[in-house]
Amino acid sequence: MKIFTANEIREIDAATLRLEPVTPAGLMERAAKTFFQRLKESVPPEKKVNVFSGPGNNGGDGLVVARLMHEEGYPVRVYVVESGASHSSEFTMNVDRLVRAGISPLTIAEPDFFPSIGREEVIIDAIFGTGLHRPPAGVAAEVIRRINKTGAYVISVDVPSGLYCEDNGDVNRETVIRASLTLTFQFPKLAFMFAGNDDHVGKWEVLDIGLHPSAIDEKASAFHYIMREDVRPMIVKRRKFDHKGTFGHALVIAGSYGKAGAATLAAAAALRAGAGLVTVHLPVSAVIPMQAALPEAMVSPDPGERNITALPDLEVYSAVGAGPGLGTDPDTRLMLEKLLDNVSVPLLLDADAINILALNRELLEKLPPHTVLTPHPGEFRRLAGTTSSDYRLMEEQRAFAAKHNCIVVLKGAHTSIALPEGEIYFNSTGNPGMATGGSGDVLTGMITSLLAQGYAIADAAVIGVYLHGLAGDVALRIHSEESVIAGDILMNIGRAYRETQFSNFSMYL
């Protein structure tokens, strides 16, 4: 699914109006009806509902929703928040329609006119939408502050009022709605992907309002949201006469004294994700634990007792993943440099391999083209030498991927994959239960496995990230957010494959 900027969404709206026999007012009615149908699933008809509408088209959406709720028997009060902007023609038309339906909106031109709203009531936020160009001020800003203090359940129309669709690094958070639920139109907004906006967006869902498919298909976007329908056709179907050699030989370079578990998780994930053969190169002290825990994996013992100090012969491997539990010992740093100089197959670097790069940035010049890096935000900040967050961190992620011709998988709630060409893919799967030690090691093994199987490097990153999150989601159905561990994610990789490939997967649970 594409993610568009606010300007691009306006262009798609305009194209829809050109390509369909629909007026702007008709498109507004269509969007509001879709919103209302979803709203009925969350708000029982006896709930008191307060609709706050601004002067633009987002406010017009709110007025249509209020009329539809009134016609359905909901007890609705409507407030028009005067922000100093002129009323759009669609807004004015829907005020008239609302009055004819039996509701006269109340105007809030002074903060003291803010109504008394109980915690048990519902607020529909339709003050500002995607067209917001400057921070809320005056009466509108005060209304937003007071809405946030009510404790009521707040549902935002399309985007929480006061939130920009892209960069919110400089916004005054006190003048941004804190929604419980955001029902957004047609596409997720880029701002929804960032942790700093979570308190404002709340839970969010995308509502299909029928914007013209050709307008969407023909509009290019650098941003994408990874969905099941994107990943399903990417997974290669296995054939009857395939054998273990068909699915590649993955090398996992991982582990140090006390951290054999990281190597075990990565290697097991590589096997579960489908590699035909997996060999683990690890210190002597970890050989017996590895062979006892994972007999399906082969072991390449390093001469080092506590750390990896040497590079194995790379000749037989079809992909290499390095980093989990390595440590940053000087001998390990020399091994990594030798790996960068000699590897000729797809390469993934994670965890301590990335930390070594951050401590020795001259090694970045040795990265083979399209190396996959899988840092968490802290590791990436050290690697890139930045303190940025959210949108601006994403921009630095894109710049880093382009500069070093690599793929940067920035792990988080919506793990983002930056390609050297400038595209960003955000993940739709995963949950807070995956915030546990070893989860990243499992991801390393999965992507390394897909690389070994011959998937295109970008495809391997997208598929691996999606399946990793989905395996965590399946694990959550069995456990709880507090109790999910990395082994649970590992053990549900197969179910994630099945759920991606079959629509009736529930029969397997």
C-alpha positions as CSV (number, residue, x, y, z in Angstrom):
1,M,0.0,0.0,0.0
2,K,1.3,3.4,-0.9
3,I,1.7,6.2,1.6
4,F,1.2,9.7,0.2
5,T,2.0,13.1,1.5
6,A,-0.8,15.6,2.1
7,N,-0.1,17.4,-1.2
8,E,-0.2,14.1,-3.1
9,I,-3.5,13.1,-1.5
10,R,-5.0,16.4,-2.6
11,E,-3.8,15.6,-6.2
12,I,-5.4,12.2,-6.0
13,D,-8.7,13.8,-4.7
14,A,-8.6,16.2,-7.7
15,A,-7.9,13.3,-10.1
16,T,-10.9,11.4,-8.6
17,L,-13.2,14.3,-9.3
18,R,-12.0,14.5,-12.9
19,L,-12.3,10.7,-13.5
20,E,-15.6,10.1,-11.8
21,P,-19.1,11.6,-12.0
22,V,-18.7,13.0,-8.4
23,T,-18.7,16.5,-7.0
24,P,-16.5,17.6,-4.1
25,A,-19.6,17.6,-1.9
26,G,-20.4,14.1,-3.1
27,L,-16.9,12.9,-2.3
28,M,-17.2,14.4,1.2
29,E,-20.6,12.6,1.7
30,R,-19.0,9.3,0.5
31,A,-16.1,9.7,3.0
32,A,-18.3,10.7,5.9
33,K,-20.7,7.8,5.3
34,T,-17.8,5.3,5.3
35,F,-16.6,6.9,8.6
36,F,-20.1,6.7,10.1
37,Q,-20.4,3.0,9.2
38,R,-17.2,2.3,11.1
39,L,-18.2,4.6,13.9
40,K,-21.3,2.6,14.6
41,E,-19.1,-0.4,15.5
42,S,-17.4,1.5,18.3
43,V,-20.0,3.9,19.6
44,P,-23.3,2.5,20.9
45,P,-26.4,4.6,20.0
46,E,-27.1,5.8,23.6
47,K,-23.7,7.5,23.9
48,K,-23.6,11.3,24.0
49,V,-21.6,12.5,21.0
50,N,-19.9,15.9,20.6
51,V,-18.7,16.8,17.2
52,F,-16.1,19.6,16.9
53,S,-15.8,20.9,13.3
54,G,-13.4,23.4,11.9
55,P,-14.1,25.7,8.9
56,G,-12.6,23.6,6.2
57,N,-13.4,20.3,4.5
58,N,-12.4,18.2,7.5
59,G,-15.0,20.2,9.4
60,G,-17.4,19.5,6.6
61,D,-16.8,15.8,7.0
62,G,-17.6,16.2,10.7
63,L,-20.9,17.9,9.9
64,V,-22.0,15.1,7.6
65,V,-21.1,12.6,10.3
66,A,-23.1,14.5,12.8
67,R,-26.1,14.6,10.5
68,L,-25.9,10.8,9.8
69,M,-25.6,10.1,13.5
70,H,-28.6,12.3,14.3
71,E,-30.7,10.6,11.6
72,E,-29.7,7.3,13.3
73,G,-30.9,8.5,16.7
74,Y,-27.6,9.3,18.4
75,P,-27.8,12.2,20.8
76,V,-25.4,14.6,19.0
77,R,-24.2,18.1,19.8
78,V,-22.2,20.0,17.2
79,Y,-19.7,22.8,17.8
80,V,-18.1,24.9,15.1
81,V,-14.7,26.1,16.1
82,E,-13.8,29.5,14.6
83,S,-10.2,29.6,13.8
84,G,-10.2,32.8,11.7
85,A,-10.2,30.9,8.4
86,S,-13.0,31.3,5.9
87,H,-15.6,28.6,5.6
88,S,-15.3,26.3,2.6
89,S,-18.3,26.0,0.3
90,E,-18.8,22.4,1.2
91,F,-18.7,23.3,4.9
92,T,-21.3,26.0,4.4
93,M,-23.5,23.7,2.4
94,N,-23.4,21.0,5.1
95,V,-24.2,23.4,7.9
96,D,-27.4,24.2,6.0
97,R,-28.1,20.5,5.6
98,L,-27.5,19.9,9.3
99,V,-29.9,22.7,10.3
100,R,-32.6,21.3,8.0
101,A,-32.1,17.9,9.6
102,G,-32.9,19.4,13.0
103,I,-29.5,20.3,14.6
104,S,-28.2,23.9,14.9
105,P,-24.5,24.0,15.5
106,L,-23.1,26.1,18.3
107,T,-20.2,28.4,17.5
108,I,-17.2,28.5,19.7
109,A,-15.6,31.9,19.1
110,E,-14.2,32.3,22.7
111,P,-12.5,29.6,24.8
112,D,-15.0,30.2,27.6
113,F,-17.8,28.9,25.4
114,F,-16.3,25.4,25.6
115,P,-19.0,23.0,26.8
116,S,-19.0,20.7,29.8
117,I,-18.2,17.1,28.5
118,G,-18.1,14.1,30.8
119,R,-15.5,11.3,30.6
120,E,-18.2,8.9,29.5
121,E,-19.0,10.9,26.4
122,V,-17.5,10.7,22.9
123,I,-15.8,13.5,21.0
124,I,-15.5,13.5,17.2
125,D,-12.6,15.6,16.2
126,A,-13.0,17.3,12.8
127,I,-11.4,20.6,13.5
128,F,-8.3,20.4,11.1
129,G,-7.3,17.8,8.5
130,T,-4.6,17.2,6.1
131,G,-4.7,20.8,4.8
132,L,-3.2,22.2,8.0
133,H,-0.3,24.5,7.1
134,R,0.4,26.3,10.4
135,P,0.1,25.4,14.1
136,P,-3.4,25.9,15.7
137,A,-3.6,29.2,17.5
138,G,-6.1,31.3,19.4
139,V,-9.5,29.7,20.0
140,A,-8.7,26.5,18.1
141,A,-5.6,25.9,20.1
142,E,-7.5,26.4,23.4
143,V,-10.3,24.1,22.3
144,I,-7.8,21.4,21.5
145,R,-6.2,21.8,24.9
146,R,-9.6,21.5,26.6
147,I,-10.6,18.5,24.5
148,N,-7.5,16.7,25.7
149,K,-8.3,17.4,29.3
150,T,-11.9,16.0,29.2
151,G,-10.8,12.4,29.4
152,A,-13.5,11.5,26.9
153,Y,-13.1,9.0,24.1
154,V,-11.8,11.0,21.1
155,I,-12.2,9.8,17.5
156,S,-10.4,11.9,14.9
157,V,-11.6,12.2,11.3
158,D,-8.7,11.4,9.0
159,V,-5.9,12.9,11.1
160,P,-5.8,14.3,14.7
161,S,-6.3,18.1,14.6
162,G,-3.0,19.9,14.9
163,L,-0.9,17.0,13.6
164,Y,0.9,17.5,10.3
165,C,0.9,14.5,7.9
166,E,4.7,14.4,7.7
167,D,7.2,16.2,9.9
168,N,6.0,17.1,13.4
169,G,9.4,17.8,14.9
170,D,8.6,21.4,15.8
171,V,4.9,21.2,16.7
172,N,3.6,22.3,20.1
173,R,2.3,19.0,21.4
174,E,-0.2,20.7,23.7
175,T,-2.2,21.9,20.7
176,V,-2.5,18.5,19.0
177,I,-5.5,16.3,19.7
178,R,-4.8,13.2,21.6
179,A,-7.1,10.8,19.9
180,S,-8.2,7.4,21.2
181,L,-8.9,6.3,17.7
182,T,-8.1,7.8,14.3
183,L,-10.1,6.7,11.3
184,T,-8.1,7.8,8.3
185,F,-9.2,8.0,4.7
186,Q,-7.8,5.7,2.0
187,F,-4.1,5.7,3.1
188,P,-2.2,5.7,6.3
189,K,-0.4,9.0,6.9
190,L,3.3,9.1,7.2
191,A,3.1,10.7,10.6
192,F,1.4,7.6,11.9
193,M,4.6,5.6,11.5
194,F,6.6,7.5,14.1
195,A,6.7,6.9,17.9
196,G,6.5,10.6,18.8
197,N,3.0,10.8,17.4
198,D,1.5,7.7,19.0
199,D,-0.1,9.6,21.9
200,H,-1.9,11.7,19.4
201,V,-3.0,9.2,16.8
202,G,-3.9,6.4,19.2
203,K,-5.2,3.3,17.5
204,W,-5.7,3.9,13.8
205,E,-7.5,2.3,10.9
206,V,-7.6,3.0,7.2
207,L,-11.1,3.4,5.6
208,D,-11.4,2.9,1.9
209,I,-13.5,5.8,0.6
210,G,-13.2,4.8,-3.1
211,L,-10.7,7.3,-4.5
212,H,-10.1,6.4,-8.1
213,P,-7.8,3.4,-8.6
214,S,-6.1,4.9,-11.6
215,A,-5.3,8.0,-9.8
216,I,-3.7,6.0,-7.0
217,D,-1.9,3.6,-9.4
218,E,-0.4,6.4,-11.5
219,K,0.8,8.5,-8.6
220,A,4.3,7.5,-7.6
221,S,5.3,7.5,-3.9
222,A,8.6,6.9,-2.1
223,F,6.7,5.5,0.9
224,H,4.9,2.2,1.3
225,Y,3.1,0.3,4.0
226,I,3.7,-3.5,3.8
227,M,0.5,-5.5,3.8
228,R,-0.3,-9.2,3.3
229,E,-1.4,-8.6,-0.2
230,D,2.1,-7.2,-1.0
231,V,4.0,-10.0,0.6
232,R,1.9,-13.0,-0.5
233,P,2.9,-12.9,-4.2
234,M,6.6,-12.4,-3.3
235,I,6.9,-15.7,-1.6
236,V,8.3,-18.4,-4.0
237,K,6.2,-21.6,-4.1
238,R,8.3,-24.7,-3.6
239,R,8.3,-27.4,-6.2
240,K,8.0,-31.2,-5.9
241,F,11.6,-31.9,-6.9
242,D,13.3,-29.2,-4.9
243,H,15.9,-30.3,-2.4
244,K,18.0,-28.7,0.4
245,G,20.5,-27.5,-2.2
246,T,17.8,-25.5,-3.9
247,F,17.3,-23.3,-0.9
248,G,20.8,-22.2,-0.2
249,H,23.4,-22.5,2.5
250,A,23.3,-19.6,5.1
251,L,26.3,-18.8,7.2
252,V,25.6,-17.1,10.6
253,I,28.6,-15.5,12.3
254,A,27.5,-14.9,15.8
255,G,28.0,-15.4,19.5
256,S,30.7,-14.8,22.2
257,Y,31.2,-16.1,25.7
258,G,27.9,-15.9,27.5
259,K,26.0,-15.1,24.3
260,A,25.6,-18.4,22.6
261,G,21.8,-17.9,22.8
262,A,22.0,-15.0,20.2
263,A,23.7,-17.3,17.8
264,T,21.2,-20.1,18.5
265,L,18.2,-17.9,17.9
266,A,19.6,-16.5,14.6
267,A,20.5,-19.9,13.3
268,A,17.2,-21.5,14.3
269,A,15.3,-18.7,12.6
270,A,17.4,-19.1,9.4
271,L,16.3,-22.8,9.4
272,R,12.6,-22.0,10.2
273,A,12.5,-19.4,7.5
274,G,13.5,-22.0,4.9
275,A,17.2,-22.1,4.3
276,G,18.3,-25.6,3.0
277,L,21.5,-25.6,5.1
278,V,22.7,-23.4,8.0
279,T,26.2,-23.2,9.4
280,V,27.0,-21.2,12.5
281,H,30.5,-19.9,13.0
282,L,31.0,-19.3,16.7
283,P,33.6,-19.4,19.5
284,V,34.8,-22.8,20.8
285,S,33.0,-22.2,24.1
286,A,29.7,-22.0,22.3
287,V,30.0,-25.2,20.1
288,I,28.6,-27.7,22.5
289,P,25.7,-25.5,23.6
290,M,24.8,-24.8,19.9
291,Q,24.9,-28.5,18.9
292,A,22.9,-29.5,21.9
293,A,20.3,-26.8,21.3
294,L,20.1,-27.0,17.5
295,P,21.2,-30.3,16.0
296,E,19.8,-29.2,12.6
297,A,22.5,-26.6,12.2
298,M,26.1,-27.3,11.3
299,V,28.9,-25.7,13.4
300,S,32.1,-24.0,12.2
301,P,34.3,-23.6,15.4
302,D,36.4,-20.5,15.6
303,P,39.9,-20.7,17.1
304,G,38.9,-18.2,19.7
305,E,37.7,-19.5,23.0
306,R,35.5,-16.5,24.0
307,N,35.2,-14.4,20.9
308,I,35.2,-14.9,17.1
309,T,38.7,-14.1,15.9
310,A,38.9,-15.5,12.4
311,L,36.8,-15.8,9.2
312,P,35.8,-19.2,7.9
313,D,36.1,-20.2,4.3
314,L,33.2,-18.4,2.5
315,E,33.3,-20.4,-0.7
316,V,30.3,-22.7,0.0
317,Y,27.8,-20.1,1.3
318,S,25.0,-18.3,-0.5
319,A,24.5,-15.6,2.1
320,V,26.1,-14.4,5.3
321,G,24.5,-12.9,8.4
322,A,26.8,-11.5,11.1
323,G,26.5,-9.7,14.4
324,P,24.2,-11.2,17.0
325,G,26.1,-11.5,20.3
326,L,29.5,-11.0,18.7
327,G,30.9,-8.4,21.1
328,T,33.3,-5.7,19.9
329,D,36.7,-7.4,20.8
330,P,39.6,-6.1,18.6
331,D,40.1,-9.5,17.1
332,T,36.4,-9.6,16.2
333,R,36.7,-6.2,14.5
334,L,39.6,-7.5,12.4
335,M,37.4,-10.5,11.4
336,L,34.6,-8.2,10.4
337,E,37.0,-6.1,8.2
338,K,38.2,-9.3,6.6
339,L,34.6,-10.3,5.9
340,L,33.8,-7.0,4.2
341,D,36.9,-7.4,2.1
342,N,36.2,-11.0,1.0
343,V,32.4,-11.6,0.9
344,S,30.9,-12.0,-2.5
345,V,27.4,-13.1,-1.6
346,P,24.5,-11.1,0.0
347,L,25.5,-9.9,3.4
348,L,23.5,-8.8,6.5
349,L,25.0,-7.0,9.5
350,D,23.3,-6.7,12.8
351,A,23.9,-5.8,16.5
352,D,27.6,-5.8,17.4
353,A,28.6,-5.9,13.7
354,I,26.9,-2.5,13.4
355,N,28.4,-1.4,16.7
356,I,31.9,-2.2,15.3
357,L,31.1,-0.1,12.2
358,A,30.0,2.8,14.5
359,L,33.3,2.6,16.4
360,N,35.3,2.3,13.1
361,R,33.5,4.3,10.6
362,E,36.2,3.9,8.0
363,L,34.8,0.4,7.5
364,L,31.7,1.9,6.1
365,E,33.6,2.5,2.9
366,K,34.1,-1.2,2.6
367,L,30.4,-2.2,2.7
368,P,29.6,-4.4,-0.3
369,P,26.8,-2.9,-2.5
370,H,23.3,-3.6,-1.0
371,T,24.5,-4.9,2.3
372,V,21.6,-5.2,4.7
373,L,22.0,-3.4,8.0
374,T,19.4,-4.1,10.8
375,P,20.0,-1.6,13.6
376,H,17.6,-0.5,16.3
377,P,17.3,3.3,16.6
378,G,20.1,3.6,19.2
379,E,22.5,1.6,17.0
380,F,21.6,3.6,14.0
381,R,22.1,6.9,15.8
382,R,25.6,5.8,16.8
383,L,26.3,4.6,13.3
384,A,25.1,7.8,11.6
385,G,26.3,10.2,14.3
386,T,22.8,11.7,14.8
387,T,20.4,12.6,17.6
388,S,17.4,12.9,15.4
389,S,14.1,11.1,15.9
390,D,10.9,10.3,14.0
391,Y,10.6,11.9,10.6
392,R,14.0,13.4,10.6
393,L,15.6,10.2,11.7
394,M,13.8,8.5,8.7
395,E,15.3,11.2,6.4
396,E,18.8,10.4,7.7
397,Q,18.1,6.7,7.3
398,R,17.2,7.4,3.6
399,A,20.3,9.5,3.2
400,F,22.6,6.9,4.8
401,A,21.2,4.1,2.5
402,A,21.8,6.2,-0.5
403,K,25.3,7.3,0.5
404,H,26.5,3.8,1.3
405,N,24.4,2.0,-1.3
406,C,23.0,-0.3,1.4
407,I,19.6,-1.3,2.8
408,V,18.8,0.0,6.3
409,V,16.2,-1.9,8.3
410,L,15.4,0.4,11.2
411,K,13.7,-1.8,13.8
412,G,10.7,-0.5,15.7
413,A,6.9,-0.6,16.0
414,H,6.7,0.1,12.2
415,T,10.1,-1.2,11.2
416,S,11.2,0.8,8.2
417,I,13.3,-0.5,5.3
418,A,15.2,2.2,3.4
419,L,16.5,1.3,-0.1
420,P,19.4,3.0,-1.8
421,E,17.1,4.5,-4.4
422,G,15.2,6.4,-1.7
423,E,12.1,4.3,-1.1
424,I,11.0,3.5,2.4
425,Y,8.8,0.5,3.4
426,F,7.0,0.5,6.7
427,N,5.9,-2.7,8.3
428,S,2.2,-3.4,9.3
429,T,2.8,-6.4,11.6
430,G,4.2,-6.8,15.1
431,N,3.3,-5.8,18.7
432,P,4.8,-4.5,21.9
433,G,5.3,-8.1,23.1
434,M,8.2,-8.3,20.7
435,A,10.2,-5.8,22.7
436,T,12.3,-8.5,24.2
437,G,15.9,-9.7,24.1
438,G,16.6,-11.9,21.1
439,S,13.8,-10.7,18.9
440,G,16.3,-8.9,16.6
441,D,18.4,-12.1,16.4
442,V,15.4,-13.9,15.1
443,L,15.0,-11.2,12.4
444,T,18.6,-11.5,11.4
445,G,18.3,-15.2,10.9
446,M,15.1,-14.9,8.9
447,I,16.4,-12.3,6.4
448,T,19.7,-14.1,6.1
449,S,17.8,-17.2,5.3
450,L,15.8,-15.5,2.5
451,L,18.9,-14.1,1.1
452,A,20.5,-17.6,1.0
453,Q,17.4,-18.9,-0.8
454,G,18.0,-16.5,-3.6
455,Y,15.4,-13.8,-3.0
456,A,16.2,-10.3,-4.3
457,I,17.8,-8.4,-1.5
458,A,15.1,-5.8,-1.1
459,D,12.4,-8.5,-1.3
460,A,14.2,-10.5,1.4
461,A,14.2,-7.5,3.7
462,V,10.5,-6.8,3.1
463,I,9.4,-10.4,3.5
464,G,11.6,-11.1,6.5
465,V,10.4,-8.0,8.4
466,Y,6.7,-8.7,7.6
467,L,6.9,-12.4,8.6
468,H,8.9,-11.6,11.7
469,G,6.2,-9.2,12.9
470,L,3.4,-11.6,12.0
471,A,5.1,-14.5,13.9
472,G,5.1,-12.1,16.9
473,D,1.4,-11.4,16.3
474,V,0.6,-15.1,16.2
475,A,2.7,-15.6,19.4
476,L,0.6,-12.9,21.1
477,R,-2.6,-14.9,20.5
478,I,-1.1,-17.7,22.6
479,H,0.7,-15.6,25.2
480,S,0.5,-12.0,26.3
481,E,2.5,-8.9,25.6
482,E,4.3,-9.3,28.9
483,S,5.2,-13.0,28.3
484,V,6.2,-13.2,24.7
485,I,9.9,-14.2,24.3
486,A,12.1,-14.5,21.2
487,G,11.6,-18.2,21.2
488,D,7.9,-17.8,20.8
489,I,8.5,-15.6,17.7
490,L,10.9,-18.2,16.4
491,M,8.4,-21.1,16.9
492,N,5.6,-19.2,15.0
493,I,7.6,-18.4,11.8
494,G,5.8,-21.4,10.1
495,R,2.4,-20.2,11.1
496,A,3.3,-16.7,9.8
497,Y,4.1,-18.3,6.4
498,R,0.8,-20.1,6.5
499,E,-1.2,-17.0,7.5
500,T,0.4,-15.0,4.7
501,Q,-0.4,-17.7,2.1
502,F,-3.8,-18.9,3.2
503,S,-6.8,-16.7,4.0
504,N,-8.5,-19.4,6.2
505,F,-5.4,-19.7,8.5
506,S,-7.6,-19.7,11.6
507,M,-8.2,-23.4,11.0
508,Y,-4.6,-24.1,11.9
509,L,-4.8,-22.6,15.4
